[in-house]
Amino acid sequence: QKVSVEVLDHLEHLALVDFRDSEGVERLQKAIQFADQLHEVNTDGVEPMDSVLEDRCLYLREDDVTEGNCTKEVLENAREKVEEYFVAPPGNIPLPKLEEQDTFLQGS
Amino acid sequence: AALKGGLRSQVSAALKEGRVTPTELCQRCLALIKSTKFLNAYITVAEETALKQAEESEERYKRGQPLGILDGIPVAVKDNFNTAGIETTCASNMLKGYISPYNATVVQKLLDQGAVLLGKTNLDEFAMGSGSTDGVFGPVRNPWSYSKQYKEKSVPKPYSEDEESNWVITGGSSGGSAAAVSSFTCFAALGSDTGGSTRNPAAHCGVVGLKPTYGLISRHGLIPLVNSMDVPGILTRCVDDAAVLLGSLAGHDPKDSTTIQDDFQPFELPNLTDVSKLSIGIPKEYHAPGLSSEILALWSKAADLFRNAGANVVEVSLPHTRYSIVCYHVLCTAEVASNMARFDGLEYGHRSDRKESTESMYAATRREGFNDVVRGRILSGNYFLLKQNYEKYFVKALKVRRLIADDFVKVFRSGVDILLTPTTLSDAAPYMEFIREDNRTRSAQDDILTQAANMAGLPAINVPTALSERGLPVGLQFIGRSFQEKQLLTVAKWFEKQVQFPVIQLEEVKRHDSNVFQHQKSASFS
């Protein structure tokens, strides 16, 4: 079963990364095929394992401030900033829908 | 010479006695880095800061107050660890020009003990790959490509072919670190290991590669790939040195809540003479399709070695082994999809010039910054995490993960102390051959023997064993019980002593060897 163009488009929106060409889509198809082998394994009654350290208690430290005041360091690697703010282009503008795009997927 | 000695037994002693100074060691390594530049093992060489660190170390030795065994020792760090004031790129356009504002905990620990940080080593982009061929700074070349041992076994080409195209890969993704240690440009290097990324290049480059138990060494500052499997890896020229590094890096870190809180005691490795109380397990499923007959024979020979020395060697079964790589594929891409979401161009790293909207800027930044491999894994991961796929793939993989981990528990519970397996399916492939298959296929093939240890969080180590018929290194892997590094390394050290793996004969290294240290050449570190 090939992945539909709608799902491919949805993935590009979710990931904010593009397939770029047919090779990229083929890569996903092969990845899914590869992953399908998992279904050969009988996992009835098996609990999912999130962490190999599941039998231990997570470390919680005291809620005390131990570091901070590093605005300069935090901002240092940002390309666009104003005073103590990171500057972003306007938000709340969704990416164009599939029909409006001029990308690889539109042509497929 | 001094470059070839073990840390505890020789180099440290030489420094304390003043037979060699930290500055000399540092300069020696820097010069060797320059003359082995064609290996492309280093992305950044921090010459100025390294020399400064060496000078400070020298002062301490003069006062008779070295900080420890690592004081003055030149080390290298894989370029996916944050290093304050030094560029950290992960071999990606996404982080070109990114100067870390802080040191990863493991880096800080090394510096606190006086180690001299020579530079950042090359890798596959964002540690995704098994060849160290897919980074933006180009592939790393295996130093053994230029060794006397490999050259004498190379079939001379009928037509005048550039010797250049014959070179073999280092394996990956910590190929730069492995090449750096293998070519004597540093005494130890940090790598990372998520699916075998430290052990695989260690095997191909003929060095010791240790993957510690998950939770033993802090991941704070290691740019994450798979949070539930990543560990910092240790690459050295002998097992004793790996124990020294482990001793200085292990332990709870309040900044990494996945580090265990148990007290860690650094240890010196005993010289094991009696292996009769040892039970070595040989997992039959590790006789994987594609395993070269050479490595199979070596593995068998190693089992005999233990048997003849009195150890109890038994065949065991880890039935879910062949699903480990599939499981890894799903869990890795899923965690990658999440971890790579932080790269949006806003706070650090590459930023696209697109300004119409935040989303279009993010999308363009990521399109420009990531290579095919990274983008491919992000998209696959997002697919497996879609609502309609979540149970079918992601949760299913988590269940299979438990089955894989349980396989090991059962075997260790049955009385087996250590597992002995091959590390790789064959010796290092020539670059031209390696790149004929795509990254995902290669990773799936090459990680098969190393991946399960990451799935179960167990400690594992590659010990260089012998040279292949092509004159290239082949290593074998030992897998131990959780947090039983001392036992694992003790056995590995015994094995290392038995096999006496040959020293690489590199023209560049010979030229740098000073006659002053001739008398140290005969001292072996076993």
Interface residues (C-beta under 8 A of the other chain):
Chain A: V3 V7 H10 L11 E12 L14 A15 L16 V17 D18 F19 R20 E23 G24 R27 L28 K30 A31 I32 F34 A35 Q37 L38 H39 E40 V41 T43 V46 E47 P48 M49 D50 S51 V52 L53 R56 L58 Y59 L60 R61 C70 E73 V74 E76 N77 A78 R79 E80 F86 A88 P89 P90 G91 I93 P94 L95
Chain B: Y98 I99 P101 Y102 Y214 G215 S228 H252 P254 S257 T258 T259 I260 Q261 H320 Y323 V326 C327 H329 V330 T333 A337 D344 G345 L346 E347 Y348 G349 R351 R354 K355 E356 S357 T358 E359 S360 M361 Y362 A363 R366 R367 F370 D372 R375 G376 I378 L379 S380 N382 Y383 F384 L386 K392 Y393 V395 K396 A397 L398 K399 V400 R401 R402 L403 A405 D438 R440 A444 A456 G457 S482
